[in-house]
Amino acid sequence: MIRFTNDYSEGCHPSILEAMAATNTEGNPGYSTDPHSARAHDLIRQAIGRPDADVHLLVGGTQTNATAIAAFLRPYEAAIAAASGHICVHETGAIEATGHKCIACPAVDGKLTPDAIRTAVASHPDEHMVKPKLVYISQTTEIGTVYSLAEVEALRAVCDELGLWLYLDGARLASGLAAGGPSLTDLGRLCDAFYIGGTKNGALFGEALVILNPALKPDFRYNIKQRGGMLAKGWLLGIQFEQLFQEGRYVALADHANQMALKLKAGIAALGYPFFCDSITNQQFPIFPDAVVEALKPDFGFEFSSKPDAGHTCIRLVTSWATPEANVDAFLKALAALTA
């Protein structure tokens, strides 16, 4: 079985395994107070160009989102997100479970717009409703599209206009960076907080939350501990980000994933099949006749995305840092045979 199911099916980049083996018995203090975590924090601050940034290492994306958003909002405040946003669709109500409403907005290509944010705020005018306070965006989006620098700058402007925090979910941030989206220094200038995804880009597990706005920094470690996110063996997170942020590795791994996905996209398009959206990153959403999907299932793993009509299915193909080009070639060869 060749799998294009997700970008975290493989373990981790070899440099991480080697570093873990080399440091296995060195003995480290716990709870991310170790030298590896400290160095990872420094490397991330350098990459962002913000020596004043607070960096916290957590295990997974949902945990990071729920911990951060609950900490940043007062009890009556809410998050604004695209209707397709991860916190609205794929986190089992994690944000709502902390007592904060997610205000789902229509989105263009999976992306929030300033007008959608203004509409959401205007529709919550007084104390009889929740108060919108945080704008949540994903880079890349849930359908693989990428916010441009101009788009994030426009979101920053509307957040400043309306007194909102700008928070970016970076589960697949590396793919956005490799595809030419806003740089880490851009995000360090424009976001109040964001996280750098490791789980979906070569780490065993782990996300690095970066808090930039001084108003959001106080006592954040208390929030991590209370929400069960303070890993006793925190150096395991530190080692991973220490390795990802050396030698340009973080973006290079994502660039490989993107290139494999774009080869899939080009080959599928050449056979005449349409796509749900124009993704330039490692998630692709082709639309096939149902018979073709059924014929592919025995040999290839993928997720079902939607049913555009009674006879067609949109599937999701995801490539990773470890996807062999031979796997892409095998899929395209099988698809060509079915098409013929």
Residue pairs with C-beta under 8 A, 6 or more apart in sequence:
1 299
1 300
1 301
2 299
2 300
2 301
2 327
2 330
2 331
3 9
3 300
3 301
3 302
4 264
4 300
4 301
4 302
4 317
4 318
4 319
4 323
4 327
4 331
5 301
5 302
5 303
5 318
6 200
6 303
6 318
6 320
7 172
7 200
7 201
7 257
7 282
7 318
7 319
7 320
7 321
8 199
8 200
8 320
9 320
10 320
10 321
10 322
11 17
11 204
12 202
12 203
12 204
12 240
13 202
13 203
13 243
13 244
13 249
13 253
13 321
15 243
15 246
15 249
16 202
16 203
16 204
16 239
16 240
16 243
16 244
19 239
19 242
19 243
20 236
20 239
23 36
23 235
23 239
28 34
28 35
28 36
28 233
28 235
30 232
30 233
30 234
30 235
31 230
31 231
31 232
31 234
32 56
32 57
32 230
32 231
32 234
32 235
32 237
32 238
33 234
34 234
34 235
34 238
35 238
36 235
36 238
36 239
36 242
37 57
37 234
37 235
37 237
37 238
38 238
39 238
39 242
40 55
40 57
40 208
40 237
40 238
40 239
40 240
40 241
40 242
40 245
41 55
43 241
43 242
43 245
43 246
44 53
44 55
44 196
44 208
44 210
44 241
44 245
45 51
45 53
45 55
47 184
47 185
47 245
47 250
48 184
48 185
48 187
48 188
48 210
49 184
49 185
49 188
50 188
50 210
50 212
52 212
53 188
53 210
53 211
53 212
54 210
54 211
54 212
54 217
54 220
55 208
55 209
55 210
55 211
56 208
56 209
56 211
56 220
56 221
56 224
57 206
57 207
57 208
57 209
57 231
57 234
57 237
57 238
57 241
58 64
58 67
58 195
58 206
58 207
58 208
58 209
58 224
58 229
58 231
58 237
59 205
59 206
59 207
59 229
59 231
59 237
60 199
60 205
60 206
60 207
61 86
61 169
61 171
61 195
61 197
61 199
61 207
62 86
62 91
62 92
62 94
63 227
63 228
63 229
64 195
64 207
64 209
64 229
65 86
65 87
65 91
65 94
65 95
65 136
65 169
65 195
66 91
66 94
66 95
66 97
66 98
66 227
67 209
67 223
67 224
67 227
67 229
68 167
68 193
68 195
68 209
68 211
69 79
69 87
69 95
69 98
69 100
69 134
69 136
69 167
70 95
70 98
70 99
70 100
70 223
70 227
71 216
71 220
71 223
72 133
72 134
72 165
72 167
72 192
72 193
72 216
73 79
73 100
73 133
73 134
74 133
75 99
75 100
76 127
76 130
76 131
77 100
77 130
77 131
77 132
77 133
77 134
78 100
78 101
78 102
78 103
78 124
78 130
78 131
78 132
78 133
78 134
79 87
79 95
79 100
79 101
79 102
79 103
79 132
79 133
79 134
79 135
79 136
79 167
80 103
80 105
80 112
80 116
80 117
80 120
80 121
80 132
80 134
80 135
80 136
80 164
81 87
81 88
81 102
81 103
81 104
81 105
81 112
81 135
81 136
81 137
82 88
82 104
82 105
82 106
82 107
82 110
82 111
82 112
82 116
82 137
82 138
82 141
82 142
83 89
83 104
83 105
83 106
83 107
84 107
84 110
84 141
84 142
84 143
85 102
85 104
85 107
85 136
85 137
85 138
85 142
85 169
86 138
86 142
86 169
86 171
87 94
87 95
87 102
87 136
87 169
88 102
88 104
89 142
90 142
95 101
95 102
96 102
100 130
101 130
102 136
103 120
103 124
103 130
103 132
105 112
105 116
105 117
105 119
105 120
106 116
107 113
107 116
109 141
109 143
109 145
109 277
109 278
110 138
110 141
110 142
110 143
110 144
110 145
110 277
111 137
111 141
111 145
111 147
111 151
112 135
112 137
112 155
113 154
114 154
114 155
114 157
114 158
117 132
117 135
117 155
117 158
117 159
117 162
117 164
118 158
118 162
120 132
121 132
121 162
121 164
124 130
124 131
124 132
132 162
132 164
133 163
133 164
133 165
134 164
134 165
134 166
134 167
135 155
135 158
135 159
135 164
135 165
135 166
135 167
136 167
136 168
136 169
137 147
137 152
137 155
137 166
137 167
137 168
137 169
138 168
138 169
138 170
138 171
138 172
139 146
139 147
139 168
139 169
139 170
139 172
139 173
139 176
139 181
139 182
140 146
140 172
140 173
140 175
140 176
140 179
140 181
140 279
140 281
140 283
141 147
143 276
143 277
143 279
143 283
143 285
144 175
144 261
144 277
144 279
144 280
144 281
144 282
144 283
144 284
144 285
145 277
145 278
145 279
145 280
145 281
146 176
146 179
146 180
146 181
146 280
146 281
147 155
147 176
147 181
147 182
148 181
148 182
149 181
149 182
149 186
152 182
152 186
152 187
152 190
152 191
153 190
155 166
155 190
156 166
156 190
156 191
158 164
159 165
159 166
159 192
165 192
165 193
165 213
165 216
166 190
166 191
166 192
167 191
167 192
167 193
167 194
168 187
168 191
168 193
168 194
168 195
169 194
169 195
170 176
170 194
170 195
170 196
170 197
170 207
171 195
171 197
171 199
171 200
171 207
172 197
172 200
172 201
172 254
172 281
172 282
172 283
173 194
173 195
173 196
173 197
173 201
174 196
174 197
174 200
174 201
174 250
174 251
174 253
174 254
175 201
175 254
175 257
175 258
175 281
175 282
176 182
176 281
177 183
177 184
177 250
177 251
177 254
178 251
178 252
178 254
178 255
178 257
178 258
178 281
179 258
179 280
179 281
182 190
184 196
187 194
187 210
188 210
188 212
191 210
191 212
192 211
192 212
192 213
192 216
193 209
193 210
193 211
193 212
193 213
193 216
194 209
194 210
195 207
195 208
195 209
195 210
196 207
196 208
196 210
196 241
196 250
197 207
198 205
198 206
198 207
198 208
198 240
198 241
198 244
199 205
199 206
199 207
200 320
201 244
201 250
201 253
201 254
201 257
201 321
202 244
202 249
202 250
202 253
202 321
202 322
203 240
203 241
203 244
204 236
204 240
205 237
205 240
206 236
206 237
206 240
206 241
208 241
211 217
211 220
221 230
224 230
231 237
243 249
244 250
244 253
253 321
254 282
254 321
256 321
256 323
257 281
257 282
257 319
257 320
257 321
257 323
258 280
258 281
258 282
258 319
260 282
260 319
260 323
260 325
260 327
260 328
261 279
261 281
261 282
261 283
261 284
261 317
261 318
261 319
262 280
263 325
263 328
263 332
264 284
264 317
264 319
264 328
264 331
264 332
265 275
265 279
265 284
265 286
267 328
267 331
267 332
267 335
267 336
268 275
268 284
268 286
268 332
268 335
269 275
271 332
271 335
271 336
271 339
272 339
273 286
273 287
273 288
274 286
274 287
275 284
275 285
275 286
275 287
276 285
276 286
276 287
276 305
276 306
276 308
276 314
277 285
279 285
282 318
282 319
282 320
283 316
283 317
283 318
284 316
284 317
284 318
285 305
285 314
285 315
285 316
285 317
286 314
286 315
286 317
287 308
287 312
287 313
287 314
288 296
288 312
288 313
288 315
289 311
289 312
289 313
290 311
290 312
290 313
292 335
292 338
292 339
293 304
293 313
293 315
295 338
296 302
296 331
296 334
296 335
296 338
299 334
300 331
300 334
302 315
302 316
302 317
302 318
303 315
303 316
303 318
304 313
304 314
304 315
304 316
305 313
305 314
305 315
305 316
306 313
306 314
307 313
307 314
308 314
317 331
319 328
